[in-house]
Each structure stands twice: as C-alpha cells, then as structure tokens.
Amino acid sequence: MSEPVAFTDIYVDESIVDRVTDVLRSERYVKGPMVEQFESAFADFCETDHAVGVASGTDAIYLALKAAGIGPGDDVLVPAHTFFASVSPVVELGANPVFVDIDPVTYTMGALDLEEKVADADNPQAVVPVHIYGHPAEMHSIANVARKHGLTLVEDCCQAHGATYRGDPVGSFGDAGCFSFYPSKNMTVAGDGGMLVTDDDDLAAEARAMRNHGRDDTGEHVRLGLNHRLSELHAAVGFEQLEHIDDWNQQRRDAARRYNDRLSDVSSVKAPNERSDVEHVYHLYVVHVADRDDLQETLEADGIETGIHYETPVHQHPAIRRHLDTIPSLTRTETLTDRILSLPMHPRITDEEIDRVCAAIERHYEE
Ligand SMILES: Cc1ncc(COP(=O)(O)O)c(C=O)c1O
C-alpha cells in the first residue's frame, strides 16, 4: 500500500512554542493580556468593533443568542445540515429551533425556504446561518429577511475563518459572528476555544460579563453568568496562528482547485460549488457521489482518510427531536446526507497526495 493520506493536520512552529512558554512563565493563565491581544487582532481580522474570547464555538453561539435576549417561547431559524452545536444552544436557552432546508448549490441555509419558514413561525426572533464547510451563506438575502422581520442575526462562522461574501469577511454581517478554534478548524488554539465578534457595544458588554460570572468592570456580579473564559495559553496559540490564516486559506483554495481539475473528468463525482461572489476557505472539501459508502471503503482500503459531515441532520438527533412538536421534512438536506464525502484537506496537503486521492477515485469508478 502507498503512503497513507491524512485527513487534516495541525501546525505548530517555534513562534507558537515560544509564545506559549512566555505565558507559562508569566504565571498569568486567565483574564490576562494575551486574551486581550488576541481579541484585538481577531476583531481587526473580522473588521468588527469587538471580539470576545470564549471557551468554545458553542459558547460563542450560546452567549450571542443569550446576550441578544433569546429565550423561552422564541423561534430561532437554523439549518439542519450542520454540526449539532449550531442548534443545541438554541434548545439550551429554551427557544424553539425552526429548521430551514439548504440551498442545493452551496448546501448553506436556503434563503427562499427561510422566507417561508419565518412567515409560518409563531414568534420568529433570530436566525443562525452557518457558513458550512467554509462557504459563506447567502448573506445578502438572509440579512434582508432578518431586517424585514426584526430578527437577531447570529452567524455561525465556526468553519469559515477568513471567508468573504461580496468582499466582506464572515462575522461582520450579523449582530454577532461566532468562531471555533477546535483543533481541526482552519486555525486553532490547540485545544478548545472560541470568539464572538460584534459591532454592538451592548451585546459585547453583555457577552463579556456573562463569560465571567456576570461581572462588570467594577467586579460586581450585575447579572447571572457562568465561566466561559478563554485561557491565556490558548489565546497565545490563537494569536500566533492568526498570523498564518490568510496563507493557509490560500493553500486550501489552491488544493481545492487541484482537486476540481483532477476530478472534472470523473462524471460520477460532483465537486463542491463556489459562488462567484464569495471566497470559500475550504474547511472541508466535500464531494457528492451516489455510492458514498462504497467510495469511502475503497479509499480507506487505500490508506486515504475521509470523513462524513454530517451523517444525521440535526433535526433527526434524539436530543433535538424530543424538543420538536413535529419533525420537519427537509427534502434537500435529507437526500444529501448519504451522498457526501469529505476528502483530505489541509494547508500542507501536497500535490502528490491530492493526485493519489484522485487516482484512487478514478480507479474506483473505472472498475
Ligand atoms: C458549524 C459549527 N458550529 C459550531 C461548532 C462548535 O464549535 P466548538 O467545537 O468550538 O464548540 C462547530 C465545531 O465544532 C462547527 O463546525
């Protein structure tokens, strides 16, 4: 068997090790200057006024919705073709998830279905589009619907650091944008971490207080809150990783182009689409095939790692079903789940590795 092809990899260099060592020696591990520096650099990166470092992407979504006042009795419009954590904060807050089907081209939230679902909802209060796989959702139409119906707009950017829609970075369109720094993401803090970005001074202040036991600048507990803080050590890694993100995203885009070229002759494989007005950052490179399980088995036997994102749409998970009066039927989402396969993708994947994956796919369909 040839060399295995890894699905993803993680970058650690001397500057990261040095920065982490400095923090270790500083003995300041929480609520220190490193989180502030990372927040300031990340707000610049997203072109927003504020960035609030938190313990995970899930926490960022939870705090954004909570700071916007979302709670029991509110309907929140969400996609089902996403990771569980785009939706679980809605349910944790006692609000009702209202599921929107996908756009068949980009697999992001479908703007037309959003219009219909908002019109049918009893008490629509918020919408959470997800820039799934690194492809920005159709923010122009989604923001219009949000504006027209007075919905809070929270972007789930957990897979899309640095992606742009009509020239502007994701995270800068909504009332808040939420990022994850989980190890497999386009950039990481080498552990769990997240960031909430916003231009709204009040929302930022609420989120800052809520991540730290509801304390304000005077140290008084002015509201309830838990501990959702980002640690100094993780912020140090994130700060250094941010230096590289634009290059890494370009390398992912180059890898995607090579996959697209190589796969263009394989008629059984549909490569991912990229709208002309976005810059996709290929957190995942996901192909669409009729015999997904067979292809995955072939690649695995050849030492090529793949993934499925996601096998079960969120509205079909038991923990969510139990909160729904009726289980919605989302035809496009549901037909997608057994046809998608994520191929190896990361900034350091080599041309030879991509060619090896594509050759294995070609052989699979020739046989
Ligand atoms: C689309 C999406 N939303 C939310 C999350 C949650 O982020 P975290 O794992 O940092 O809590 C993730 C990542 O895991 C994700 O991919």
Ligand as a Chemical Component Dictionary entry (heavy atoms), coordinates in Angstrom:
data_LIG
# 
_chem_comp.id                   LIG 
_chem_comp.type                 NON-POLYMER 
_chem_comp.pdbx_formal_charge   0 
_chem_comp.three_letter_code    LIG 
# 
loop_
_chem_comp_atom.comp_id 
_chem_comp_atom.atom_id 
_chem_comp_atom.alt_atom_id 
_chem_comp_atom.type_symbol 
_chem_comp_atom.charge 
_chem_comp_atom.model_Cartn_x 
_chem_comp_atom.model_Cartn_y 
_chem_comp_atom.model_Cartn_z 
_chem_comp_atom.pdbx_ordinal 
LIG C1 C1 C 0 -20.641 24.635 12.253 1  
LIG C2 C2 C 0 -20.148 24.509 13.668 2  
LIG N1 N1 N 0 -20.819 25.152 14.635 3  
LIG C3 C3 C 0 -20.412 25.096 15.924 4  
LIG C4 C4 C 0 -19.293 24.388 16.286 5  
LIG C5 C5 C 0 -18.916 24.318 17.735 6  
LIG O1 O1 O 0 -17.611 24.731 17.996 7  
LIG P1 P1 P 0 -16.814 24.135 19.264 8  
LIG O2 O2 O 0 -16.468 22.724 18.957 9  
LIG O3 O3 O 0 -15.610 25.015 19.369 10 
LIG O4 O4 O 0 -17.711 24.264 20.440 11 
LIG C6 C6 C 0 -18.544 23.727 15.302 12 
LIG C7 C7 C 0 -17.305 22.988 15.576 13 
LIG O5 O5 O 0 -17.118 22.045 16.198 14 
LIG C8 C8 C 0 -18.997 23.768 13.955 15 
LIG O6 O6 O 0 -18.341 23.129 12.988 16 
# 
loop_
_chem_comp_bond.comp_id 
_chem_comp_bond.atom_id_1 
_chem_comp_bond.atom_id_2 
_chem_comp_bond.value_order 
_chem_comp_bond.pdbx_ordinal 
LIG C1 C2 SING 1  
LIG C2 N1 SING 2  
LIG C2 C8 DOUB 3  
LIG N1 C3 DOUB 4  
LIG C3 C4 SING 5  
LIG C4 C5 SING 6  
LIG C4 C6 DOUB 7  
LIG C5 O1 SING 8  
LIG O1 P1 SING 9  
LIG P1 O2 DOUB 10 
LIG P1 O3 SING 11 
LIG P1 O4 SING 12 
LIG C6 C7 SING 13 
LIG C6 C8 SING 14 
LIG C7 O5 DOUB 15 
LIG C8 O6 SING 16 
# 
